[in-house]
Amino acid sequence: MSDTLLFSPLSIRGVTLKNRIVVPPMHQYSAEQGFPTDWHLMNAGKFAAGGTALVIVESTKVERRGCGTVGDLGIWDDRFIEPLKRLAGFIKQQNAVPGIQLGHSGRKARASRPWEGDRPLQRTPEIEDWDAWTPVAPSAIAHSERWPVPRALETAEVKDLVAAWGQAARRAHQAGFEVLELHGAHGYLVHEFLSERSNQRSDAYGGSEAGRMRFLIEVTEAVRAHWPDHKPLFVRLSVEDHAGWGPQQSVRLAKILKQKGVDVIDCSSGGITELAPILGKEIKYNYQVPLAEYVRFHADIMTMAVGLIIHGDQAEQILRDKQADLIAVGREILNNPNWPMDAALKLGVDGPFRNVPPQFGYWLGTRAKRGFGTAPSTWQNGLAERLAGDEKAS
Ligand SMILES: Cc1cc2nc3c(=O)[nH]c(=O)nc-3n(C[C@H](O)[C@H](O)[C@H](O)COP(=O)(O)O)c2cc1C
């Protein structure tokens, strides 16, 4: 048995996470008219059953115009509460904490799915509200030459949007989610307000750094007014966007957000220009971990590390080095939804199968008592050769 930080609980406000492993928001492009489908239930359910402490449902849009693709999840109307309740309830039944990310795609709205080219959508008759879905942004500046010029939001519309985030938070609470994350990263609407490149407004929501931060700060206030005190609030930032916004600005912002009731900064990067992609081109383990460490240290706030964290011991080391408080495992958990169980085995945690529901945890535990399956099945070096040898011998 070993004592690990990865499998130690963490209480934030009134919510206790049973370990430090988080599924970060990962878009499924599978909603219908904004409503979740069985796919969402299966997808979130398998991660929750795999032993993760917190499952954060993908970026769910606070208004129709904010949808990135035809398959985005929505939360802009009370009609979304009941179907989302089913999703949150199912995650909870698996002894995991249900979280949800609120988002708005801004000038990157109305796009095709990544595997269909990740480009502006072509108009088709099936999209009945094409004009109402016109991308909006702080200023009429396109993401790149490939993308359409968005319509700049009027000041009154910005205020309406602040209110929309507040209402979305209320709905997330009513649906039973216990952790809320605001998407302030990856070149979407909130990030577009923060960045000088995309925000050239002359009203109170632009200009100076304080002006550019105003939208997110007001959104946070509106959200906190509707999101109960006992429930944690996270904000995801592109702590370094390689286009003028960096760790120092993020620290200044994180200090203000902390005052406004934000508990955790989820530290990501990139996305504001085509040259600074969110993922895909990074080829280094832990590539965003230094950002989590920097914000944690300088803003004195809890952080979540994310980005090519793949192995259990790698995650444990990040926590031991005090670089972050939570570990988000994204693409690797797509590969192995039982990643927490696997990590527990590798780290020699006592009762690795206790982390998962008894429907399978019980059977794996009893088998382990007889000496089988105590190492991850893909991990037993030399087993194939030994079995081949046994076959030859028989
Ligand atoms: C399929 C997919 C969908 C994603 N959707 C979102 C999203 O909705 N919101 C968000 O903030 N990040 C999103 N991301 C980024 C992930 O949350 C995560 O930050 C990224 O995958 C890096 O972590 P990893 O190396 O562990 O995968 C998505 C990533 C993937 C692979």
The ligand as an SDF file (V2000), in Angstrom:
LIG
                    3D

 31 33  0  0  0  0  0  0  0  0999 V2000
  -12.4830   15.7620  -28.1670 C   0  0  0  0  0  0  0  0  0  0  0  0
  -12.0410   16.9630  -27.3690 C   0  0  0  0  0  0  0  0  0  0  0  0
  -12.9860   17.9280  -27.0350 C   0  0  0  0  0  0  0  0  0  0  0  0
  -12.6130   19.0260  -26.2390 C   0  0  0  0  0  0  0  0  0  0  0  0
  -13.5830   19.9100  -25.8390 N   0  0  0  0  0  0  0  0  0  0  0  0
  -13.2750   20.8900  -24.9760 C   0  0  0  0  0  0  0  0  0  0  0  0
  -14.2920   21.6980  -24.4010 C   0  0  0  0  0  0  0  0  0  0  0  0
  -15.4910   21.5090  -24.6200 O   0  0  0  0  0  0  0  0  0  0  0  0
  -13.8750   22.6930  -23.5660 N   0  0  0  0  0  0  0  0  0  0  0  0
  -12.5720   22.9060  -23.2540 C   0  0  0  0  0  0  0  0  0  0  0  0
  -12.2520   23.8080  -22.4840 O   0  0  0  0  0  0  0  0  0  0  0  0
  -11.5990   22.1110  -23.7510 N   0  0  0  0  0  0  0  0  0  0  0  0
  -11.9280   21.1050  -24.5660 C   0  0  0  0  0  0  0  0  0  0  0  0
  -10.9410   20.2400  -25.0050 N   0  0  0  0  0  0  0  0  0  0  0  0
   -9.5740   20.3440  -24.4550 C   0  0  0  0  0  0  0  0  0  0  0  0
   -9.4190   19.3540  -23.2800 C   0  0  0  0  0  0  0  0  0  0  0  0
  -10.2660   19.6830  -22.1950 O   0  0  0  0  0  0  0  0  0  0  0  0
   -7.9580   19.3050  -22.7670 C   0  0  0  0  0  0  0  0  0  0  0  0
   -7.6230   20.5700  -22.2850 O   0  0  0  0  0  0  0  0  0  0  0  0
   -6.9910   18.8970  -23.8640 C   0  0  0  0  0  0  0  0  0  0  0  0
   -7.4520   17.7350  -24.5220 O   0  0  0  0  0  0  0  0  0  0  0  0
   -5.5490   18.6640  -23.3200 C   0  0  0  0  0  0  0  0  0  0  0  0
   -5.5300   17.6250  -22.3990 O   0  0  0  0  0  0  0  0  0  0  0  0
   -5.0660   16.1080  -22.8030 P   0  0  0  0  0  0  0  0  0  0  0  0
   -3.6850   16.2090  -23.3710 O   0  0  0  0  0  0  0  0  0  0  0  0
   -5.1200   15.3580  -21.4960 O   0  0  0  0  0  0  0  0  0  0  0  0
   -6.0400   15.6080  -23.8090 O   0  0  0  0  0  0  0  0  0  0  0  0
  -11.2880   19.1680  -25.8190 C   0  0  0  0  0  0  0  0  0  0  0  0
  -10.3450   18.1990  -26.1940 C   0  0  0  0  0  0  0  0  0  0  0  0
  -10.7070   17.1050  -26.9360 C   0  0  0  0  0  0  0  0  0  0  0  0
   -9.6880   16.0580  -27.2720 C   0  0  0  0  0  0  0  0  0  0  0  0
  1  2  1  0
  2  3  1  0
  2 30  2  0
  3  4  2  0
  4  5  1  0
  4 28  1  0
  5  6  2  0
  6  7  1  0
  6 13  1  0
  7  8  2  0
  7  9  1  0
  9 10  1  0
 10 11  2  0
 10 12  1  0
 12 13  2  0
 13 14  1  0
 14 15  1  0
 14 28  1  0
 15 16  1  0
 16 17  1  0
 16 18  1  0
 18 19  1  0
 18 20  1  0
 20 21  1  0
 20 22  1  0
 22 23  1  0
 23 24  1  0
 24 25  2  0
 24 26  1  0
 24 27  1  0
 28 29  2  0
 29 30  1  0
 30 31  1  0
M  END
$$$$
